[in-house]
């Protein structure tokens, strides 16, 4: 997985993302979870990622995911 793949997923699906220099929070609608999992499936071999389950979406801090995959979180925002 690359930062570009995450960026394209976010742009294609018009997802909300918020950067505050410590966290990079991404809101993913429930119907897009399977597509997102396909993009990040390699990370699940290492125990998964923490998400916050909400009524109509999940919320993910992408910073820990980016750290595991050696991606600069700012690259996801600056394309």
PAVOLO-851474 format. One line per field, with one value per atom (N, C-alpha, C, O, CB): residue number from 1; residue in one letter; atom name; x, y, z. Coordinates in pm, 1 decimal. Glycine has a CB too. Layout:
% residues N
n: (NUM;...) .
res: (a;...) .
atom: (CA;...) .
east: (X;...) .
north: (Y;...) .
up: (Z;...) .
This chain:
% residues 79
n: (1;1;1;1;1;2;2;2;2;2;3;3;3;3;3;4;4;4;4;4;5;5;5;5;5;6;6;6;6;6;7;7;7;7;7;8;8;8;8;8;9;9;9;9;9;10;10;10;10;10;11;11;11;11;11;12;12;12;12;12;13;13;13;13;13;14;14;14;14;14;15;15;15;15;15;16;16;16;16;16;17;17;17;17;17;18;18;18;18;18;19;19;19;19;19;20;20;20;20;20;21;21;21;21;21;22;22;22;22;22;23;23;23;23;23;24;24;24;24;24;25;25;25;25;25;26;26;26;26;26;27;27;27;27;27;28;28;28;28;28;29;29;29;29;29;30;30;30;30;30;31;31;31;31;31;32;32;32;32;32;33;33;33;33;33;34;34;34;34;34;35;35;35;35;35;36;36;36;36;36;37;37;37;37;37;38;38;38;38;38;39;39;39;39;39;40;40;40;40;40;41;41;41;41;41;42;42;42;42;42;43;43;43;43;43;44;44;44;44;44;45;45;45;45;45;46;46;46;46;46;47;47;47;47;47;48;48;48;48;48;49;49;49;49;49;50;50;50;50;50;51;51;51;51;51;52;52;52;52;52;53;53;53;53;53;54;54;54;54;54;55;55;55;55;55;56;56;56;56;56;57;57;57;57;57;58;58;58;58;58;59;59;59;59;59;60;60;60;60;60;61;61;61;61;61;62;62;62;62;62;63;63;63;63;63;64;64;64;64;64;65;65;65;65;65;66;66;66;66;66;67;67;67;67;67;68;68;68;68;68;69;69;69;69;69;70;70;70;70;70;71;71;71;71;71;72;72;72;72;72;73;73;73;73;73;74;74;74;74;74;75;75;75;75;75;76;76;76;76;76;77;77;77;77;77;78;78;78;78;78;79;79;79;79;79) .
res: (x;x;x;x;x;x;x;x;x;x;x;x;x;x;x;x;x;x;x;x;x;x;x;x;x;x;x;x;x;x;x;x;x;x;x;x;x;x;x;x;x;x;x;x;x;x;x;x;x;x;x;x;x;x;x;x;x;x;x;x;x;x;x;x;x;x;x;x;x;x;x;x;x;x;x;x;x;x;x;x;x;x;x;x;x;x;x;x;x;x;x;x;x;x;x;x;x;x;x;x;x;x;x;x;x;x;x;x;x;x;x;x;x;x;x;x;x;x;x;x;x;x;x;x;x;x;x;x;x;x;x;x;x;x;x;x;x;x;x;x;x;x;x;x;x;x;x;x;x;x;x;x;x;x;x;x;x;x;x;x;x;x;x;x;x;x;x;x;x;x;x;x;x;x;x;x;x;x;x;x;x;x;x;x;x;x;x;x;x;x;x;x;x;x;x;x;x;x;x;x;x;x;x;x;x;x;x;x;x;x;x;x;x;x;x;x;x;x;x;x;x;x;x;x;x;x;x;x;x;x;x;x;x;x;x;x;x;x;x;x;x;x;x;x;x;x;x;x;x;x;x;x;x;x;x;x;x;x;x;x;x;x;x;x;x;x;x;x;x;x;x;x;x;x;x;x;x;x;x;x;x;x;x;x;x;x;x;x;x;x;x;x;x;x;x;x;x;x;x;x;x;x;x;x;x;x;x;x;x;x;x;x;x;x;x;x;x;x;x;x;x;x;x;x;x;x;x;x;x;x;x;x;x;x;x;x;x;x;x;x;x;x;x;x;x;x;x;x;x;x;x;x;x;x;x;x;x;x;x;x;x;x;x;x;x;x;x;x;x;x;x;x;x;x;x;x;x;x;x;x;x;x;x;x;x;x;x;x;x;x;x;x;x;x;x) .
atom: (N;CA;C;O;CB;N;CA;C;O;CB;N;CA;C;O;CB;N;CA;C;O;CB;N;CA;C;O;CB;N;CA;C;O;CB;N;CA;C;O;CB;N;CA;C;O;CB;N;CA;C;O;CB;N;CA;C;O;CB;N;CA;C;O;CB;N;CA;C;O;CB;N;CA;C;O;CB;N;CA;C;O;CB;N;CA;C;O;CB;N;CA;C;O;CB;N;CA;C;O;CB;N;CA;C;O;CB;N;CA;C;O;CB;N;CA;C;O;CB;N;CA;C;O;CB;N;CA;C;O;CB;N;CA;C;O;CB;N;CA;C;O;CB;N;CA;C;O;CB;N;CA;C;O;CB;N;CA;C;O;CB;N;CA;C;O;CB;N;CA;C;O;CB;N;CA;C;O;CB;N;CA;C;O;CB;N;CA;C;O;CB;N;CA;C;O;CB;N;CA;C;O;CB;N;CA;C;O;CB;N;CA;C;O;CB;N;CA;C;O;CB;N;CA;C;O;CB;N;CA;C;O;CB;N;CA;C;O;CB;N;CA;C;O;CB;N;CA;C;O;CB;N;CA;C;O;CB;N;CA;C;O;CB;N;CA;C;O;CB;N;CA;C;O;CB;N;CA;C;O;CB;N;CA;C;O;CB;N;CA;C;O;CB;N;CA;C;O;CB;N;CA;C;O;CB;N;CA;C;O;CB;N;CA;C;O;CB;N;CA;C;O;CB;N;CA;C;O;CB;N;CA;C;O;CB;N;CA;C;O;CB;N;CA;C;O;CB;N;CA;C;O;CB;N;CA;C;O;CB;N;CA;C;O;CB;N;CA;C;O;CB;N;CA;C;O;CB;N;CA;C;O;CB;N;CA;C;O;CB;N;CA;C;O;CB;N;CA;C;O;CB;N;CA;C;O;CB;N;CA;C;O;CB;N;CA;C;O;CB;N;CA;C;O;CB;N;CA;C;O;CB;N;CA;C;O;CB;N;CA;C;O;CB;N;CA;C;O;CB;N;CA;C;O;CB;N;CA;C;O;CB;N;CA;C;O;CB;N;CA;C;O;CB) .
east: (82.7;0.0;87.9;194.2;-94.5;42.9;117.1;27.1;-95.1;172.3;90.5;15.7;-75.1;-185.3;110.3;-28.7;-109.0;-237.1;-343.2;-27.7;-228.0;-347.3;-450.4;-570.3;-308.5;-402.3;-493.0;-554.1;-674.5;-418.7;-470.4;-517.2;-626.8;-730.9;-399.5;-603.6;-701.4;-832.3;-940.3;-644.3;-823.1;-942.2;-1021.9;-1144.2;-903.3;-953.6;-1019.2;-1084.9;-1199.8;-918.2;-1012.9;-1065.8;-1182.0;-1284.2;-955.4;-1166.8;-1270.8;-1402.4;-1509.9;-1225.4;-1393.4;-1512.6;-1552.5;-1645.5;-1490.6;-1481.8;-1511.6;-1525.1;-1624.2;-1640.6;-1422.9;-1425.0;-1370.7;-1288.5;-1345.3;-1417.4;-1368.1;-1237.5;-1224.8;-1473.3;-1141.5;-1012.7;-967.9;-987.0;-906.4;-908.9;-869.5;-730.2;-704.5;-972.4;-641.9;-503.0;-481.6;-513.5;-402.8;-427.4;-398.2;-253.6;-224.2;-493.6;-165.7;-22.2;9.9;125.4;35.3;-87.4;-65.5;-149.1;-109.4;-96.8;-264.3;-353.1;-398.4;-406.4;-475.2;-427.0;-483.7;-608.8;-603.8;-380.9;-721.3;-845.0;-921.6;-941.4;-931.5;-964.2;-1037.3;-1170.1;-1175.5;-955.6;-1278.0;-1412.3;-1443.8;-1436.9;-1519.1;-1478.6;-1510.5;-1651.8;-1681.5;-1407.2;-1737.9;-1874.0;-1870.1;-1780.7;-1959.0;-1967.0;-1970.0;-1965.6;-1902.3;-2094.0;-2031.4;-2033.7;-1898.8;-1883.6;-2140.8;-1801.0;-1668.5;-1560.5;-1444.7;-1628.0;-1597.8;-1498.9;-1428.9;-1306.5;-1565.1;-1503.0;-1442.2;-1339.8;-1233.4;-1551.5;-1371.2;-1276.9;-1150.7;-1040.2;-1343.9;-1165.6;-1050.7;-964.9;-842.1;-1096.8;-1029.1;-955.4;-870.0;-758.2;-1052.9;-919.6;-839.5;-712.4;-607.7;-921.6;-720.5;-604.6;-501.6;-381.4;-647.8;-548.1;-457.5;-443.4;-397.6;-505.8;-481.0;-485.3;-351.7;-351.1;-531.1;-240.6;-109.6;-91.1;-22.5;2.4;-151.2;-133.6;-204.4;-166.9;-185.7;-304.8;-379.1;-296.9;-330.2;-505.8;-192.5;-102.3;-27.8;19.8;-2.3;-17.9;53.4;-41.1;-0.1;133.1;-163.9;-256.0;-368.3;-452.3;-181.6;-373.8;-484.0;-457.1;-345.4;-605.6;-562.5;-555.0;-675.0;-780.8;-551.0;-657.5;-764.4;-858.6;-815.4;-707.3;-987.9;-1090.1;-1195.5;-1209.5;-1155.0;-1268.3;-1381.9;-1506.3;-1524.7;-1373.2;-1591.1;-1713.2;-1824.0;-1857.2;-1755.4;-1879.2;-1989.7;-2113.2;-2104.7;-1953.6;-2226.4;-2350.9;-2351.0;-2411.8;-2465.5;-2284.3;-2285.3;-2146.5;-2134.6;-2368.1;-2041.9;-1905.8;-1808.9;-1845.3;-1866.8;-1685.1;-1577.3;-1481.3;-1474.4;-1504.4;-1409.0;-1311.2;-1174.8;-1158.5;-1347.9;-1077.3;-942.9;-840.2;-845.8;-914.2;-745.8;-629.0;-526.4;-474.6;-571.4;-497.1;-405.8;-258.7;-175.6;-425.5;-224.0;-83.5;-18.0;88.9;-71.8;-76.5;-12.7;-0.7;98.5;-90.7;-101.0;-97.1;17.1;92.5;-231.9;29.6;137.1;274.8;367.9;120.6;287.4;415.3;455.3;571.9;407.1;360.1;389.4;430.6;508.7;268.4;377.6;403.4;505.1;525.2;275.0;569.2;670.5;617.4;681.1;792.6;498.7;435.6;431.3;395.9;290.1;466.6;454.2;306.2;250.7;544.9;240.9;98.5;66.7;-41.1;50.7;157.3;132.5;125.1;63.5;240.6;186.9;180.2;37.9;0.8;272.9;-41.2;-179.3;-261.2;-358.0;-242.3;-223.1;-297.9;-247.6;-322.9;-292.8;-124.5;-61.8;-58.7;13.3;75.8;-131.3;-128.6;-219.7;-229.9;-168.7) .
north: (-116.7;0.0;124.0;126.3;-0.8;225.5;351.0;466.8;454.1;375.9;578.0;698.5;738.8;789.2;811.7;716.6;750.5;667.5;719.4;729.4;539.1;453.8;503.3;506.4;308.1;541.3;594.2;725.2;747.0;615.0;812.0;941.0;920.7;986.2;1021.2;830.1;804.4;750.9;789.4;704.6;662.8;609.2;722.6;728.2;502.9;811.4;923.5;1015.9;1056.4;1001.9;1049.2;1140.5;1077.9;1142.8;1181.0;953.4;885.2;879.3;893.0;743.2;859.0;841.9;968.4;966.3;730.2;1078.7;1208.6;1196.7;1240.1;1267.2;1136.8;1112.4;1231.0;1307.8;988.0;1244.4;1348.7;1302.5;1188.1;1383.1;1393.2;1365.6;1493.2;1603.7;1318.0;1476.4;1592.8;1570.3;1467.9;1619.9;1665.2;1658.2;1764.0;1881.0;1677.4;1724.1;1822.8;1813.3;1855.8;1804.8;1760.3;1742.0;1624.8;1582.6;1867.0;1571.5;1450.9;1334.3;1218.6;1478.5;1364.0;1259.4;1295.4;1412.5;1239.7;1194.2;1209.5;1123.4;1004.6;1167.8;1185.0;1111.4;1099.6;1197.7;1179.2;976.4;946.1;882.8;786.3;853.0;937.6;883.1;796.8;843.5;997.0;670.3;577.2;524.5;465.5;459.4;545.7;493.2;340.9;278.6;542.9;282.7;137.2;63.5;-41.5;96.3;116.5;47.7;52.4;-13.0;108.3;127.7;137.0;60.6;57.3;282.9;0.2;-66.9;-179.6;-190.9;-121.8;-262.1;-374.8;-324.8;-384.7;-458.5;-217.3;-160.5;-109.6;-130.5;-45.0;-43.6;6.2;-109.4;-102.5;93.2;-214.9;-332.2;-392.4;-436.7;-438.7;-394.8;-447.0;-365.5;-420.6;-446.3;-235.7;-148.9;-172.6;-173.1;-1.7;-192.3;-201.7;-344.0;-361.9;-111.2;-444.3;-581.6;-631.6;-717.5;-673.3;-581.8;-626.3;-595.1;-668.7;-560.6;-488.1;-446.3;-541.6;-549.6;-303.9;-613.1;-702.6;-823.6;-888.8;-747.5;-855.3;-963.8;-929.8;-1018.9;-993.5;-800.1;-753.6;-725.2;-660.5;-628.5;-770.6;-753.9;-655.1;-638.6;-712.9;-589.7;-499.7;-355.4;-318.0;-545.9;-275.1;-133.6;-97.2;-159.4;-46.3;2.2;47.1;138.0;226.8;119.8;114.6;200.2;232.5;162.4;131.4;339.4;375.1;351.4;413.1;524.1;261.6;226.4;324.4;341.0;81.2;387.7;482.3;425.3;321.1;625.1;491.3;437.3;424.3;331.5;524.2;514.9;508.4;513.9;525.8;620.2;505.5;510.1;455.8;432.0;655.2;437.2;411.0;528.4;597.8;274.2;549.1;656.9;594.4;515.5;760.9;629.4;571.7;683.1;779.8;479.7;668.5;756.5;691.1;583.8;778.4;755.0;698.1;706.9;639.8;766.7;787.3;804.9;671.5;640.9;905.0;590.5;462.2;370.1;298.7;391.8;372.0;292.2;339.4;258.0;300.6;470.5;526.9;493.7;464.0;678.7;498.7;465.4;321.1;293.5;489.0;229.2;88.0;64.3;-26.2;2.1;146.2;128.0;227.3;233.7;139.8;304.7;401.8;502.0;528.7;329.4;556.0;658.3;787.8;785.5;614.3;898.3;1027.3;1067.6;1084.3;1134.4;1083.8;1118.7;1244.8;1254.7;1136.7;1339.8;1462.2;1435.7;1513.4;1564.3;1326.9;1293.5;1260.0;1280.1;1175.9;1209.2;1175.3;1300.8;1298.5;1092.4;1408.6;1534.6;1624.3;1709.1;1610.3;1609.0;1708.6;1673.5;1737.7;1731.4;1578.1;1540.0;1627.4;1609.7;1394.1) .
up: (0.0;0.0;0.0;61.9;119.5;-69.1;-74.3;-30.4;-23.0;-216.9;-2.2;28.9;-85.9;-64.2;62.5;-207.9;-325.1;-330.1;-364.6;-453.2;-295.8;-295.3;-193.3;-221.1;-264.5;-76.9;25.2;-22.7;-9.7;159.5;-78.0;-129.2;-234.2;-228.6;-189.4;-330.0;-436.2;-378.0;-422.7;-538.8;-279.0;-213.6;-148.6;-161.8;-107.9;-79.7;-12.8;-115.0;-97.2;72.8;-221.3;-322.8;-399.1;-421.5;-420.4;-438.4;-516.3;-439.3;-497.7;-553.3;-309.4;-227.2;-151.4;-70.8;-129.6;-177.5;-115.9;36.2;95.0;-175.5;98.3;242.0;319.6;269.5;275.4;441.1;530.6;594.1;637.8;639.8;598.3;660.2;731.0;680.3;554.1;847.6;927.1;985.3;1048.5;1040.5;963.9;1010.1;1116.6;1095.2;892.2;1232.1;1335.9;1384.5;1496.2;1453.4;1306.0;1330.0;1421.6;1427.5;1388.8;1492.4;1572.8;1524.1;1538.5;1718.6;1466.4;1415.4;1275.1;1238.2;1508.4;1199.9;1066.0;1063.9;1031.7;951.5;1098.6;1117.7;986.3;914.7;1223.8;956.6;834.2;869.8;946.1;741.9;814.3;832.1;710.6;596.9;850.3;735.4;626.7;648.3;752.2;620.2;550.7;558.2;561.6;504.4;438.6;628.6;644.2;510.5;500.5;720.3;408.4;279.6;206.5;103.3;192.0;257.3;194.8;272.5;230.8;182.0;383.6;467.3;391.6;398.5;593.4;320.5;247.7;145.3;129.7;176.8;77.0;-21.5;48.1;-1.9;-101.3;162.0;236.8;287.0;282.4;354.4;334.4;384.3;273.8;300.2;439.8;151.6;39.4;20.9;-13.2;-91.0;42.9;25.6;135.9;109.5;24.1;259.1;374.0;427.7;540.6;484.5;351.1;401.5;456.0;544.2;292.6;407.6;457.6;605.8;676.7;377.2;652.1;790.9;886.9;1003.9;810.4;840.1;927.4;968.5;1067.5;859.5;896.9;936.2;1064.5;1134.8;824.0;1095.2;1214.7;1331.2;1427.5;1182.3;1325.7;1436.9;1414.2;1502.6;1554.4;1301.7;1272.2;1309.5;1345.1;1342.2;1300.4;1333.1;1420.4;1411.2;1203.9;1503.6;1591.6;1514.7;1441.2;1715.1;1532.6;1471.9;1577.0;1677.2;1347.2;1552.0;1635.5;1551.7;1446.8;1686.7;1599.1;1528.6;1566.1;1683.5;1560.6;1466.1;1485.0;1415.6;1350.6;1428.4;1428.5;1374.4;1222.1;1168.8;1416.6;1151.4;1005.3;941.8;819.9;951.3;1023.6;970.5;1075.4;1190.6;929.3;1031.7;1126.4;1117.8;1016.3;1096.5;1223.5;1230.6;1256.0;1349.1;1342.2;1173.6;1181.8;1189.5;1113.5;1060.4;1282.6;1283.7;1191.7;1222.5;1431.1;1079.8;981.1;1020.4;959.1;850.4;1120.6;1157.3;1196.4;1143.5;1273.1;1286.1;1318.2;1197.0;1182.3;1427.3;1111.1;988.7;899.2;846.0;913.4;882.8;800.9;858.5;783.7;789.4;990.3;1054.2;1026.4;998.3;1205.2;1034.1;1008.2;863.7;834.6;1041.9;773.2;631.0;575.3;454.0;554.7;662.9;623.7;519.7;417.7;568.6;549.6;465.9;547.9;665.8;419.1;486.7;551.1;547.7;439.1;481.1;663.8;663.2;583.3;524.8;804.3;579.8;504.2;354.9;281.9;532.9;307.2;164.6;121.9;6.2;133.1;214.9;182.0;157.3;81.3;293.8;220.5;206.9;95.3;47.3;335.4;52.9;-33.0;-181.4;-258.0;13.1;-221.4;-364.1;-445.5;-566.9;-382.2) .
